[in-house]
Amino acid sequence: MSGTIRHMVIFDLKHPKGSPEAERFLSDGKRILTSIPTVRNFGVFDQTSAKNDYDYGFSMDFASQADYDAYNAHPAHVGFVEERWKTEVERFLEIDFEEKE
């Protein structure tokens, strides 16, 4: 397979929903993660479904597995995970799909 990979995480923050701290985390996440050259179609989302109780989501695409691997190893991603994600995220679910061609 060699289709586009869609990487999604849905999550809750330790900060109250809609708080300045939560909004800062979301905007910083977008700014930091979109600085990585292999990230495409980055989105920040608020949960709207009654079938899911997570508050937020990040979604992004990668053209290939190599691009996804480069993202995972990139210093900006590693730093964001270590400095922000591990300290501010309460819980999360990560989902990765490869598009069928």
Salt bridges, closest charged atoms under 4 A:
ASP12 OD2 - ARG91 NE 2.66
ASP28 OD1 - ARG31 NH2 3.41
ASP28 OD2 - ARG84 NH1 2.68
ASP53 OD1 - ARG91 NH2 2.69
ASP61 OD1 - ARG6 NE 2.69
GLU82 OE2 - LYS86 NZ 2.74
GLU88 OE1 - HIS15 NE2 2.67
GLU88 OE2 - ARG84 NE 2.37
GLU94 OE2 - HIS7 ND1 3.88
ASP96 OD1 - HIS7 ND1 2.46
